[in-house]
Amino acid sequence: MSILSFEAEKELTQSVLSRVDKLVESKVEQSREFPYKKKADLKRELSINEAYYKKLVIAGLREVILEEGDKTVWVSKKQLEQIMDQLAE
């Protein structure tokens, strides 16, 4: 004899599976690398001076500011490298 009815057991199973799915999805989201890096960090990492950086912006590099009034500029490293490759050709 079961403590829970078949329907209650089925409901409980669905609830647990739903919560596990949400936890797994949350972990996957957290493990994804943020596609943007701070402008200053990228310039330092790639040894880019401000004059060359301005050429990259003119060539189409997008700068992202996440919040109004925030002075931190974010740049896609992938896009930056693509534009650098184009300019090098």
Buried (B, 14 or more C-beta within 10 A) or exposed (E): EEEEEEEEEEEEEEEEEEEEEEEEEEEEEEEEEEEBBEBEEBBEEBEBEEEEBEEBEEEEBEEEEEEEEEEEBBBBBEBBEBBBEEEEE
